[in-house]
Amino acid sequence: QASPVFADIDPVTLCIDPVAVERAITPNTKAILAVDVFGHPADWDALERIAVDHDLLLIEDSAEALGSTLHGKPCGGFGHAGVFAFYPNKQITTGEGGALVTNDETLASLARSMNDQGRGDGGWLNHVRLGYNYRIDEMSAALGCSQMARLDEVVARLATVAGWYEEALADIPDVATPTVGDGVEMSWFVYVIRLSRHRSRGERDAVLRGLQQKGIGSRDYFQPIHLQPYIRHMLGTRPGQYPITESIADRTIAVPFYSQLSKDDVGRVADALDQLLRQGATR
């Protein structure tokens, strides 16, 4: 049974910090699992070097990054395996479900068996391991295939909306927009801004309330995993262990973001943010 060990994040990309990853490695470490956060690729060059140096498996959680690339290589293609998710809030959806991709035939065979109630060679009723019913139905798969044909269009449209936000929010005090690293082509999943360092969690929450009162849906996105009640109970994690993650999570705001959003809609969100911050509604 594996026990997860967390590492802090890079304050610019919000992806896991390779330096923190290497510091967390012990003789018991078996693998590195990194997330392409909000569609931005992790630092896969550095993570691959660390994995090779320490003889570790490298797993890519690309659930939010379908269509993103790093130096021309698609997300999901780094490490030993990658995973995608097709929940309705992703770039494409099958309603539920996801996919695992790998070039490792042994891993692929194991995943197919676990996906299909633990079946293996020897016939339909031959169960060689504990498995699960993770088989996606054909109607959902057909929906996913039809949406995959539109992926380039969806990615381009979301990039346009992200560009509108970048422009509209550029001159608003105390608002930082997402950073896209060198060599990255973004497939935007969500658009998450953050307030400046001197703004508190309480001030951020007040902005959220103000936006919602104006009819603008917004969320704090995400809360740190190590502070989730279940994880705290299971692993004994506590506030203060990962200060960069905690500081940024206290100041994040996911603004409305979808492919049909208009430029006027983006302007309305930006004006509301500007008004709330300038009027001191959060102080």
Secondary structure, DSSP 8 states (H G I E B T S, - for coil): --------B-TTT-SB-HHHHHHH--TT--EEEEE-GGG----HHHHHHHHHHHT-EEEEE-TT-TT-EETTEETT-SSSEEEEE--TTSSS--SS-EEEE-S-HHHHHHHHHHHBTTB-SS-TT-B-S---B----HHHHHHHHHHHTTHHHHHHHHHHHHHHHHHHHTTSTTEE-----TTEE---S-EEEEE-TTS-HHHHHHHHHHHHHTT---B-----GGGSHHHHHHH---TTSSHHHHHHHTTEEEE---TT--HHHHHHHHHHHHHHHHTTTT-
